[in-house]
Amino acid sequence: MQKTRRFSPAGLLLAVCAALPLSSFGASLDDQLLDRLSAAAPKIDTAVLKTAINASRCAVSNGVQMPERLAVIDFSLPSSQERLWIFDLERGELLLRDLVAHGKNSGNFESTAFSNVEGSYQSSIGLFQARESYYGKHGYSLRLDGLEPGINDLARQRAIVIHGADYVNEDWVSKYGRIGRSHGCPAVDNQIVKRVVDNLKGGQLVFKYYPDQEWLHSSGFLKCDNKTLAGKNLKKSG
């Protein structure tokens, strides 16, 4: 299996989407971007991708820096499947698709439980902003700030970061039927961690999806309800 895939632009760039920020998108432009990204990543659930685009547009309209790239993690898929996608929004391209881990207390083969609590060893869902890269105990890593109060806003305090791990690879899938699990971080294969970090650092958006009904019906980004968004969490990258 080819671990990562890079796509060249097919014809002209989607100029209208590149020219307008997500904050200016209407339904028609959102649909054009969705169609372009869906064509580049045919294995992603279109409904999940649409939800990620809508949440990102809402964040931008509420003061978050306009992203150049968007990462989507679909935690409804088992960890044996490639469930991380990174998109170039300006070009309408898929930059990378690969495996990604969930927390050990979120589930075994599949993730079913999520938390915003420090020490829970569970993953968290919702919209995040990727921040600074750094070198830590797991090597080259990327800090994440959760943008959703009560859902993921303690991500930095919990040290929920993107890092490489030797338990995230196809060998683990072949041996155990799944990859290894983290302490809540979306860990990736050591072979691709540099590409992931370098593509997302400095303010790009990361959307982690799971069909949690309470979150789907209460998230300010999914409803785009300004009253439920905590302005202090909507920070612009410097």
TORVO-868719 format. One record per residue: x negated, z, y of N, C-alpha, C in turn; residue number from 1; residue in three letters. Coordinates in steps of 0.05 Angstrom, whole numbers. Atoms other than C-alpha are relative to their C-alpha. Layout:
+--------+--------+--------+--------+--------+--------+--------+--------+--------+-----+-----+
:    n_u :    n_w :    n_v :   ca_u :   ca_w :   ca_v :    c_u :    c_w :    c_v :   k :   r :
+--------+--------+--------+--------+--------+--------+--------+--------+--------+-----+-----+
:      X :      Z :      Y :      X :      Z :      Y :      X :      Z :      Y : NUM : ALA :
...
+--------+--------+--------+--------+--------+--------+--------+--------+--------+-----+-----+
//
This chain:
+--------+--------+--------+--------+--------+--------+--------+--------+--------+-----+-----+
:    n_u :    n_w :    n_v :   ca_u :   ca_w :   ca_v :    c_u :    c_w :    c_v :   k :   r :
+--------+--------+--------+--------+--------+--------+--------+--------+--------+-----+-----+
:    -17 :      0 :    -24 :      0 :      0 :      0 :    -18 :      0 :     25 :   1 : MET :
:     15 :      2 :    -25 :    -26 :    -19 :     68 :      7 :     25 :     17 :   2 : GLN :
:     -5 :    -26 :    -13 :    -34 :     47 :    105 :     10 :     -3 :     28 :   3 : LYS :
:     -8 :      3 :    -27 :    -27 :     23 :    176 :      4 :    -30 :      6 :   4 : THR :
:     -6 :     28 :     -6 :      1 :    -40 :    206 :     -1 :     -4 :     30 :   5 : ARG :
:      0 :      6 :    -28 :    -11 :    -71 :    273 :     13 :    -27 :      3 :   6 : ARG :
:    -15 :     24 :     -4 :     34 :   -125 :    300 :     -8 :    -13 :     26 :   7 : PHE :
:      5 :     15 :    -25 :     16 :   -179 :    350 :     26 :     -8 :     13 :   8 : SER :
:    -25 :      7 :    -14 :     67 :   -197 :    403 :     11 :    -26 :    -12 :   9 : PRO :
:    -13 :     25 :     11 :    117 :   -248 :    375 :     12 :    -14 :     24 :  10 : ALA :
:     -9 :     15 :    -23 :    124 :   -298 :    432 :     -5 :     16 :     26 :  11 : GLY :
:      4 :    -13 :    -25 :    132 :   -274 :    503 :      8 :     29 :     -1 :  12 : LEU :
:     -8 :    -28 :     -1 :    136 :   -200 :    520 :     28 :      2 :      9 :  13 : LEU :
:    -27 :     -5 :     -9 :    204 :   -171 :    531 :     -2 :      9 :     29 :  14 : LEU :
:      8 :     -5 :    -28 :    192 :   -177 :    606 :     20 :     19 :     14 :  15 : ALA :
:    -20 :    -16 :    -14 :    257 :   -146 :    629 :     -3 :     30 :     -7 :  16 : VAL :
:      3 :    -28 :      8 :    244 :    -82 :    589 :    -27 :     11 :     10 :  17 : CYS :
:     26 :     -9 :    -10 :    171 :    -79 :    610 :      1 :      5 :     30 :  18 : ALA :
:     -1 :     -2 :    -29 :    190 :    -87 :    683 :     16 :     24 :     10 :  19 : ALA :
:    -17 :    -21 :     -8 :    241 :    -32 :    685 :     -6 :     26 :    -15 :  20 : LEU :
:      5 :    -25 :     14 :    230 :     42 :    669 :     24 :      7 :    -17 :  21 : PRO :
:    -22 :    -10 :     16 :    272 :     77 :    617 :     22 :     12 :     16 :  22 : LEU :
:    -20 :    -13 :    -17 :    307 :    113 :    673 :     19 :    -21 :     11 :  23 : SER :
:    -17 :     21 :    -11 :    335 :     46 :    696 :     16 :    -15 :    -21 :  24 : SER :
:    -13 :     14 :     22 :    360 :     23 :    628 :     30 :      4 :      1 :  25 : PHE :
:    -28 :     -2 :      6 :    433 :      8 :    619 :      3 :     -6 :    -29 :  26 : GLY :
:     -5 :      5 :     28 :    466 :     -5 :    553 :    -12 :    -26 :    -10 :  27 : ALA :
:     10 :     26 :      8 :    446 :    -78 :    552 :    -30 :      0 :     -4 :  28 : SER :
:     29 :     -1 :      2 :    372 :    -65 :    565 :     -9 :     18 :    -23 :  29 : LEU :
:      6 :    -18 :     23 :    371 :     -7 :    515 :      3 :    -16 :    -26 :  30 : ASP :
:     -4 :     16 :     25 :    399 :    -55 :    463 :    -22 :    -20 :     -4 :  31 : ASP :
:     22 :     19 :      3 :    345 :   -106 :    478 :    -25 :     13 :    -11 :  32 : GLN :
:     23 :    -14 :      9 :    291 :    -55 :    469 :      3 :      9 :    -29 :  33 : LEU :
:     -6 :     -8 :     28 :    324 :    -28 :    406 :     -3 :    -23 :    -19 :  34 : LEU :
:      2 :     24 :     17 :    329 :    -98 :    377 :    -30 :     -7 :     -4 :  35 : ASP :
:     28 :      8 :      2 :    256 :   -112 :    392 :    -16 :     19 :    -18 :  36 : ARG :
:     15 :    -20 :     16 :    230 :    -47 :    362 :     10 :      0 :    -29 :  37 : LEU :
:    -10 :      1 :     27 :    276 :    -52 :    302 :    -11 :    -23 :    -16 :  38 : SER :
:     11 :     23 :     13 :    250 :   -121 :    287 :    -29 :      5 :     -8 :  39 : ALA :
:     28 :     -6 :      5 :    179 :    -95 :    291 :     -3 :     21 :    -22 :  40 : ALA :
:      1 :    -21 :     20 :    196 :    -36 :    245 :     25 :      0 :    -17 :  41 : ALA :
:    -25 :      3 :     15 :    249 :    -59 :    196 :      8 :     23 :    -18 :  42 : PRO :
:     -6 :    -22 :     18 :    244 :      3 :    153 :      9 :     26 :     14 :  43 : LYS :
:    -10 :    -23 :    -14 :    263 :     52 :    207 :     31 :     -1 :      1 :  44 : ILE :
:    -29 :     -1 :     -3 :    336 :     75 :    210 :      6 :     -6 :     29 :  45 : ASP :
:     -6 :      9 :    -28 :    364 :     39 :    271 :     14 :     21 :     16 :  46 : THR :
:    -14 :    -21 :    -14 :    409 :     97 :    288 :    -20 :     22 :     10 :  47 : ALA :
:     20 :    -19 :     -8 :    349 :    144 :    289 :    -16 :    -10 :     24 :  48 : VAL :
:     16 :     12 :    -21 :    309 :     96 :    333 :     17 :      0 :     26 :  49 : LEU :
:    -17 :      1 :    -24 :    368 :     88 :    381 :      2 :     28 :     12 :  50 : LYS :
:     -1 :    -27 :    -10 :    374 :    164 :    386 :    -25 :      8 :     15 :  51 : THR :
:     26 :     -5 :    -12 :    300 :    169 :    402 :     -2 :    -14 :     28 :  52 : ALA :
:      1 :     14 :    -26 :    306 :    116 :    457 :     18 :     13 :     20 :  53 : ILE :
:    -18 :    -13 :    -19 :    366 :    150 :    488 :    -11 :     26 :     10 :  54 : ASN :
:     12 :    -25 :     -8 :    332 :    217 :    488 :    -23 :     -4 :     20 :  55 : ALA :
:     23 :      6 :    -17 :    270 :    187 :    520 :      9 :     -9 :     27 :  56 : SER :
:    -10 :      9 :    -26 :    310 :    152 :    574 :     11 :     23 :     16 :  57 : ARG :
:    -11 :    -24 :    -14 :    346 :    217 :    590 :    -23 :     17 :     11 :  58 : CYS :
:     22 :    -16 :    -10 :    280 :    254 :    596 :    -13 :    -13 :     24 :  59 : ALA :
:     12 :     14 :    -23 :    252 :    201 :    643 :     18 :      3 :     25 :  60 : VAL :
:    -19 :     -2 :    -23 :    315 :    204 :    686 :      0 :     28 :     11 :  61 : SER :
:      1 :    -28 :     -9 :    304 :    279 :    691 :    -28 :      9 :      8 :  62 : ASN :
:     26 :     -6 :    -11 :    232 :    275 :    715 :    -24 :     -1 :    -18 :  63 : GLY :
:     23 :      3 :     18 :    188 :    265 :    654 :    -14 :    -26 :      5 :  64 : VAL :
:     16 :     24 :     -4 :    132 :    216 :    662 :      9 :    -23 :    -18 :  65 : GLN :
:     -8 :     24 :     16 :    151 :    145 :    640 :    -21 :     -5 :    -22 :  66 : MET :
:     19 :      4 :     22 :    119 :    137 :    571 :     -7 :    -29 :     -4 :  67 : PRO :
:      8 :     27 :      8 :     80 :     76 :    549 :      4 :     -3 :    -30 :  68 : GLU :
:     -3 :      1 :     29 :     87 :     95 :    476 :     19 :     23 :     -9 :  69 : ARG :
:    -20 :    -19 :     11 :    138 :    132 :    433 :     -6 :      3 :    -30 :  70 : LEU :
:      2 :     -6 :     28 :    127 :    166 :    366 :     27 :     10 :    -10 :  71 : ALA :
:    -25 :     -9 :     13 :    187 :    175 :    320 :     -7 :     11 :    -28 :  72 : VAL :
:      3 :    -12 :     27 :    186 :    222 :    260 :     28 :      5 :    -11 :  73 : ILE :
:    -26 :     -3 :     12 :    246 :    219 :    214 :     -2 :     20 :    -24 :  74 : ASP :
:      2 :    -21 :     20 :    248 :    285 :    176 :     23 :     -1 :    -20 :  75 : PHE :
:    -21 :      3 :     21 :    310 :    263 :    138 :    -11 :    -15 :    -24 :  76 : SER :
:     13 :     14 :     22 :    262 :    223 :     94 :    -18 :     19 :    -15 :  77 : LEU :
:     18 :    -17 :     15 :    221 :    255 :     38 :    -29 :     -4 :      9 :  78 : PRO :
:     27 :      2 :    -10 :    148 :    268 :     53 :    -17 :    -20 :    -15 :  79 : SER :
:     14 :     21 :     15 :    127 :    217 :      0 :      2 :    -27 :     14 :  80 : SER :
:     -4 :     26 :    -14 :    151 :    162 :     47 :    -13 :      1 :     27 :  81 : GLN :
:     11 :      2 :    -27 :    119 :    138 :    111 :     22 :      3 :     20 :  82 : GLU :
:    -22 :     -7 :    -18 :    163 :    170 :    163 :     -8 :      5 :     28 :  83 : ARG :
:     10 :     -1 :    -28 :    121 :    168 :    226 :     -4 :    -29 :      9 :  84 : LEU :
:      4 :     26 :    -14 :    125 :    107 :    272 :    -10 :      5 :     28 :  85 : TRP :
:      9 :     -1 :    -28 :     87 :     97 :    337 :      5 :    -28 :     12 :  86 : ILE :
:     -8 :     25 :    -13 :    115 :     43 :    384 :    -14 :     -3 :     27 :  87 : PHE :
:      8 :      8 :    -26 :     86 :      8 :    444 :     25 :     -9 :     15 :  88 : ASP :
:    -26 :      7 :    -13 :    146 :      7 :    491 :     -3 :    -24 :     19 :  89 : LEU :
:      3 :     23 :    -18 :    117 :    -43 :    540 :     -1 :    -26 :    -14 :  90 : GLU :
:      3 :     25 :     16 :    100 :    -95 :    487 :     22 :     -3 :    -20 :  91 : ARG :
:    -20 :      2 :     21 :    157 :    -79 :    440 :    -12 :     -3 :    -27 :  92 : GLY :
:     14 :      3 :     25 :    108 :    -71 :    383 :     -1 :     27 :    -16 :  93 : GLU :
:      7 :    -23 :     17 :     97 :    -24 :    324 :    -30 :      2 :     -2 :  94 : LEU :
:     29 :     -4 :      1 :     27 :      5 :    329 :     -9 :     12 :    -27 :  95 : LEU :
:      9 :    -14 :     24 :     27 :     48 :    266 :     24 :     11 :    -14 :  96 : LEU :
:    -20 :    -14 :     17 :     70 :     73 :    209 :    -15 :     14 :    -22 :  97 : ARG :
:     15 :    -14 :     20 :     46 :    127 :    162 :     14 :     26 :     -9 :  98 : ASP :
:    -10 :    -25 :      9 :     57 :    193 :    126 :     -4 :     22 :     21 :  99 : LEU :
:      2 :    -23 :    -18 :     68 :    258 :    163 :     12 :     24 :    -14 : 100 : VAL :
:     -8 :    -25 :     14 :     74 :    330 :    138 :     21 :     16 :     15 : 101 : ALA :
:    -17 :    -21 :    -12 :    127 :    383 :    150 :    -10 :     27 :     -8 : 102 : HIS :
:      8 :    -27 :      5 :    120 :    458 :    149 :      8 :      9 :    -28 : 103 : GLY :
:     -4 :     -8 :     28 :    116 :    493 :     82 :     26 :     15 :     -4 : 104 : LYS :
:    -25 :    -14 :      2 :    178 :    535 :     97 :     24 :    -17 :      9 : 105 : ASN :
:    -22 :     18 :     -6 :    218 :    474 :    118 :     11 :    -14 :    -25 : 106 : SER :
:    -10 :     12 :     24 :    224 :    449 :     47 :    -23 :     -9 :    -17 : 107 : GLY :
:     21 :      8 :     19 :    186 :    422 :    -13 :     -4 :    -30 :      2 : 108 : ASN :
:      2 :     29 :     -1 :    195 :    347 :    -24 :     12 :    -10 :     26 : 109 : PHE :
:    -15 :      8 :    -25 :    243 :    342 :     35 :      1 :     24 :     19 : 110 : GLU :
:     -3 :    -22 :    -20 :    249 :    382 :     99 :     30 :      3 :      6 : 111 : SER :
:    -28 :     -6 :     -4 :    316 :    416 :    108 :      4 :     24 :     20 : 112 : THR :
:     -3 :    -23 :    -17 :    302 :    478 :    151 :    -21 :     -2 :     23 : 113 : ALA :
:     17 :      3 :    -24 :    273 :    480 :    222 :      2 :     24 :     17 : 114 : PHE :
:      0 :    -24 :    -16 :    254 :    533 :    271 :    -17 :     -3 :     25 : 115 : SER :
:     15 :     -2 :    -25 :    228 :    549 :    340 :    -14 :     27 :      2 : 116 : ASN :
:     10 :    -27 :      1 :    202 :    617 :    318 :    -30 :      0 :     -9 : 117 : VAL :
:     28 :     -2 :      7 :    128 :    634 :    316 :     -3 :     15 :    -26 : 118 : GLU :
:      4 :    -13 :     26 :    104 :    651 :    246 :     19 :     -9 :    -21 : 119 : GLY :
:    -20 :      9 :     20 :    162 :    615 :    212 :    -11 :    -20 :    -20 : 120 : SER :
:     12 :     21 :     16 :    117 :    561 :    183 :     20 :    -22 :     -6 : 121 : TYR :
:    -19 :     22 :      2 :    174 :    513 :    194 :     -5 :    -20 :     22 : 122 : GLN :
:      1 :     21 :    -20 :    175 :    447 :    231 :     22 :      4 :     20 : 123 : SER :
:    -21 :      1 :    -20 :    216 :    438 :    294 :      7 :    -28 :      7 : 124 : SER :
:    -10 :     27 :     -5 :    258 :    379 :    315 :      4 :     -4 :     30 : 125 : ILE :
:     -6 :      6 :    -28 :    276 :    346 :    381 :    -22 :    -16 :     14 : 126 : GLY :
:     19 :     16 :    -16 :    237 :    314 :    438 :    -23 :     17 :     10 : 127 : LEU :
:     25 :    -13 :     -8 :    165 :    333 :    453 :    -15 :    -20 :     19 : 128 : PHE :
:     19 :     16 :    -15 :    113 :    309 :    503 :    -28 :      7 :    -10 : 129 : GLN :
:     27 :     -4 :      9 :     43 :    299 :    477 :    -18 :      5 :     24 : 130 : ALA :
:     17 :     -8 :    -23 :     -9 :    331 :    521 :    -29 :     -6 :     -5 : 131 : ARG :
:     29 :      4 :      1 :    -84 :    342 :    516 :    -11 :     -1 :    -28 : 132 : GLU :
:     15 :     -1 :     25 :   -130 :    326 :    458 :    -21 :     22 :      1 : 133 : SER :
:     21 :    -21 :      1 :   -180 :    378 :    435 :    -12 :      0 :    -28 : 134 : TYR :
:     13 :     -4 :     26 :   -227 :    396 :    378 :      4 :     28 :     -8 : 135 : TYR :
:     -6 :    -27 :      9 :   -204 :    456 :    338 :     -8 :      2 :    -30 : 136 : GLY :
:      7 :     -5 :     28 :   -206 :    483 :    267 :      7 :    -23 :    -19 : 137 : LYS :
:     -7 :     24 :     15 :   -174 :    419 :    242 :    -13 :    -25 :     10 : 138 : HIS :
:     13 :     23 :    -12 :   -220 :    374 :    282 :     16 :    -11 :     24 : 139 : GLY :
:    -12 :     13 :    -23 :   -193 :    324 :    332 :     31 :      3 :     -2 : 140 : TYR :
:    -28 :     -7 :      1 :   -122 :    346 :    349 :     14 :     -4 :     27 : 141 : SER :
:    -16 :      7 :    -24 :    -66 :    338 :    400 :     21 :     22 :      4 : 142 : LEU :
:    -20 :    -20 :     -6 :    -25 :    392 :    434 :     27 :    -13 :      7 : 143 : ARG :
:    -27 :      9 :     -6 :     51 :    383 :    439 :     15 :     21 :     16 : 144 : LEU :
:    -18 :    -18 :    -14 :     99 :    413 :    489 :     29 :     -8 :     -7 : 145 : ASP :
:    -28 :      5 :      6 :    171 :    419 :    465 :     16 :      0 :     26 : 146 : GLY :
:    -16 :      3 :    -25 :    221 :    397 :    519 :     28 :     11 :     -3 : 147 : LEU :
:    -28 :     -9 :      4 :    284 :    427 :    489 :      2 :     31 :     -3 : 148 : GLU :
:     -3 :    -29 :      1 :    300 :    500 :    505 :     14 :     10 :    -24 : 149 : PRO :
:    -12 :    -11 :     23 :    314 :    541 :    444 :     -3 :    -16 :    -25 : 150 : GLY :
:      3 :     18 :     23 :    299 :    483 :    398 :    -30 :     -4 :     -7 : 151 : ILE :
:     28 :      5 :      5 :    225 :    469 :    406 :    -19 :      8 :     23 : 152 : ASN :
:     15 :     -6 :    -24 :    202 :    497 :    473 :    -23 :     21 :     -5 : 153 : ASP :
:     22 :    -19 :      6 :    156 :    548 :    439 :    -22 :    -14 :    -16 : 154 : LEU :
:     20 :     15 :     16 :    114 :    492 :    406 :    -28 :      7 :      8 : 155 : ALA :
:     28 :     -6 :     -8 :     52 :    507 :    447 :     -7 :     29 :     -8 : 156 : ARG :
:      5 :    -28 :      9 :     58 :    582 :    435 :     -4 :      2 :    -30 : 157 : GLN :
:      2 :      0 :     29 :     66 :    568 :    361 :    -24 :    -16 :    -10 : 158 : ARG :
:     22 :     17 :      7 :      6 :    521 :    362 :      9 :    -23 :    -19 : 159 : ALA :
:    -10 :     24 :     14 :     48 :    463 :    336 :    -14 :    -24 :     12 : 160 : ILE :
:     17 :     22 :    -10 :     -1 :    406 :    343 :     -1 :    -22 :    -21 : 161 : VAL :
:      6 :     21 :     19 :    -17 :    339 :    312 :    -29 :      2 :     -8 : 162 : ILE :
:     27 :     -2 :      9 :    -79 :    345 :    269 :     -3 :    -15 :    -27 : 163 : HIS :
:      5 :     13 :     25 :   -111 :    312 :    209 :      0 :     20 :    -23 : 164 : GLY :
:      0 :    -18 :     23 :   -105 :    341 :    139 :     -7 :    -16 :    -25 : 165 : ALA :
:      8 :     14 :     25 :   -135 :    323 :     71 :     23 :     -1 :    -20 : 166 : ASP :
:    -23 :      0 :     19 :    -67 :    336 :     38 :     21 :    -21 :      8 : 167 : TYR :
:    -19 :     21 :     -9 :    -33 :    278 :     75 :    -12 :    -27 :     -7 : 168 : VAL :
:      9 :     26 :      9 :    -49 :    215 :     35 :     14 :     -8 :    -25 : 169 : ASN :
:    -14 :     11 :     23 :    -25 :    171 :    -21 :     -9 :     13 :    -26 : 170 : GLU :
:     10 :    -13 :     25 :    -68 :    207 :    -73 :     17 :     25 :     -6 : 171 : ASP :
:    -17 :    -23 :      4 :    -26 :    270 :    -62 :     28 :     -9 :    -10 : 172 : TRP :
:    -26 :     10 :      9 :     38 :    229 :    -70 :     -1 :     -8 :    -29 : 173 : VAL :
:      3 :      9 :     28 :     13 :    199 :   -135 :     -2 :     24 :    -19 : 174 : SER :
:      4 :    -23 :     17 :     -7 :    267 :   -162 :     23 :     20 :     -1 : 175 : LYS :
:    -20 :    -20 :     -2 :     49 :    312 :   -138 :     28 :    -10 :      7 : 176 : TYR :
:    -26 :     11 :     -8 :    105 :    266 :   -116 :      7 :      6 :     29 : 177 : GLY :
:     -3 :     -6 :    -28 :     97 :    290 :    -45 :    -28 :      5 :     12 : 178 : ARG :
:     25 :     -8 :    -12 :     43 :    305 :      6 :      1 :     30 :      4 : 179 : ILE :
:      1 :    -29 :     -4 :     20 :    375 :     23 :     16 :      8 :     25 : 180 : GLY :
:    -16 :    -10 :    -23 :     54 :    419 :     75 :    -17 :     16 :     19 : 181 : ARG :
:     16 :    -13 :    -20 :     29 :    449 :    139 :     13 :     27 :      7 : 182 : SER :
:    -12 :    -24 :    -10 :     44 :    513 :    177 :     21 :     -6 :     22 : 183 : HIS :
:    -20 :      8 :    -20 :     95 :    474 :    219 :     -9 :    -24 :     16 : 184 : GLY :
:     11 :     23 :    -15 :     50 :    420 :    248 :      7 :    -27 :    -13 : 185 : CYS :
:     -2 :     26 :     12 :     63 :    346 :    239 :    -27 :    -12 :     -6 : 186 : PRO :
:     27 :      9 :      7 :     -3 :    335 :    204 :      0 :    -28 :    -11 : 187 : ALA :
:      2 :     28 :      9 :    -27 :    264 :    189 :    -26 :     -3 :    -16 : 188 : VAL :
:     24 :      7 :     15 :    -80 :    231 :    146 :    -24 :      1 :     18 : 189 : ASP :
:     25 :     -1 :    -15 :   -151 :    245 :    169 :    -10 :    -27 :      8 : 190 : ASN :
:     10 :     27 :     -5 :   -164 :    170 :    167 :     13 :    -12 :     25 : 191 : GLN :
:    -13 :     13 :    -22 :   -114 :    156 :    222 :      4 :     19 :     24 : 192 : ILE :
:     -6 :    -19 :    -21 :   -113 :    220 :    264 :    -11 :     -8 :     27 : 193 : VAL :
:     11 :      8 :    -26 :   -158 :    191 :    318 :     18 :    -21 :     13 : 194 : LYS :
:    -18 :     20 :    -11 :   -112 :    131 :    327 :     26 :     13 :     10 : 195 : ARG :
:    -25 :    -13 :     -8 :    -51 :    176 :    330 :     -4 :     16 :     25 : 196 : VAL :
:      5 :    -16 :    -24 :    -81 :    224 :    380 :     -6 :    -17 :     24 : 197 : VAL :
:      8 :     17 :    -24 :   -111 :    170 :    425 :     24 :    -16 :     10 : 198 : ASP :
:    -23 :     15 :     -8 :    -45 :    132 :    426 :     21 :     18 :     14 : 199 : ASN :
:    -21 :    -17 :    -10 :     -3 :    193 :    445 :     -9 :     19 :     21 : 200 : LEU :
:      9 :    -21 :    -20 :    -46 :    239 :    488 :      6 :     -9 :     28 : 201 : LYS :
:     -4 :      6 :    -28 :    -33 :    244 :    562 :     28 :     -5 :      9 : 202 : GLY :
:    -27 :      1 :    -10 :     42 :    247 :    565 :     19 :    -18 :    -15 : 203 : GLY :
:    -18 :     17 :     15 :     71 :    201 :    512 :     21 :     18 :    -14 : 204 : GLN :
:    -22 :    -16 :     11 :    136 :    223 :    478 :     -1 :     -1 :    -30 : 205 : LEU :
:     -2 :     -3 :     30 :    145 :    247 :    406 :     28 :     10 :     -6 : 206 : VAL :
:    -27 :     -8 :      7 :    215 :    250 :    377 :      2 :      5 :    -30 : 207 : PHE :
:     -2 :     -8 :     28 :    227 :    288 :    312 :     30 :      2 :     -6 : 208 : LYS :
:    -28 :      2 :      6 :    294 :    273 :    280 :      7 :     13 :    -26 : 209 : TYR :
:    -13 :     -9 :     24 :    337 :    308 :    229 :     30 :      3 :      6 : 210 : TYR :
:    -28 :      0 :     -6 :    413 :    304 :    223 :     12 :     28 :      1 : 211 : PRO :
:    -10 :    -28 :     -4 :    423 :    377 :    244 :     24 :     -2 :     20 : 212 : ASP :
:    -24 :      5 :    -16 :    494 :    377 :    270 :      1 :     17 :     26 : 213 : GLN :
:      0 :    -16 :    -24 :    485 :    435 :    318 :    -17 :    -12 :     22 : 214 : GLU :
:     18 :     12 :    -19 :    426 :    402 :    351 :     11 :    -26 :     11 : 215 : TRP :
:    -11 :     26 :     -8 :    459 :    333 :    352 :     22 :      3 :     21 : 216 : LEU :
:    -23 :     -4 :    -18 :    519 :    362 :    389 :     -7 :     17 :     24 : 217 : HIS :
:      7 :    -18 :    -23 :    482 :    410 :    436 :    -24 :     -9 :     16 : 218 : SER :
:     24 :      8 :    -14 :    418 :    375 :    456 :      6 :    -13 :     27 : 219 : SER :
:     -4 :     12 :    -26 :    416 :    360 :    530 :    -10 :    -28 :      2 : 220 : GLY :
:     11 :     27 :     -1 :    374 :    299 :    517 :     17 :    -20 :    -15 : 221 : PHE :
:    -17 :     18 :     15 :    422 :    270 :    467 :     27 :     -4 :     14 : 222 : LEU :
:    -24 :      2 :    -16 :    482 :    284 :    512 :     -7 :    -10 :     28 : 223 : LYS :
:     10 :      5 :    -28 :    440 :    272 :    575 :     17 :     15 :     20 : 224 : CYS :
:    -15 :    -18 :    -17 :    474 :    330 :    607 :    -19 :     17 :     16 : 225 : ASP :
:     20 :    -14 :    -17 :    433 :    355 :    666 :      4 :     30 :      0 : 226 : ASN :
:     -5 :    -28 :     -1 :    466 :    423 :    662 :    -13 :     15 :    -23 : 227 : LYS :
:     12 :    -13 :     24 :    435 :    437 :    594 :    -30 :     -4 :     -2 : 228 : THR :
:     29 :      5 :      0 :    365 :    414 :    612 :    -14 :     21 :     17 : 229 : LEU :
:     15 :    -20 :    -15 :    315 :    467 :    633 :    -22 :    -14 :     16 : 230 : ALA :
:     19 :     14 :    -17 :    278 :    437 :    692 :    -28 :      9 :     -2 : 231 : GLY :
:     27 :    -11 :      2 :    218 :    482 :    683 :    -15 :    -12 :    -24 : 232 : LYS :
:     13 :     11 :     23 :    205 :    448 :    616 :     -6 :    -30 :      3 : 233 : ASN :
:      4 :     29 :     -4 :    207 :    377 :    643 :    -24 :     -4 :     19 : 234 : LEU :
:     24 :      1 :    -15 :    135 :    375 :    666 :    -12 :    -28 :     -1 : 235 : LYS :
:     14 :     26 :     -1 :     98 :    313 :    688 :    -29 :      4 :     -7 : 236 : LYS :
:     29 :     -2 :      7 :     29 :    300 :    659 :    -16 :     -6 :     25 : 237 : SER :
:     18 :      5 :    -23 :    -28 :    303 :    709 :    -18 :    -22 :     -5 : 238 : GLY :
+--------+--------+--------+--------+--------+--------+--------+--------+--------+-----+-----+
//
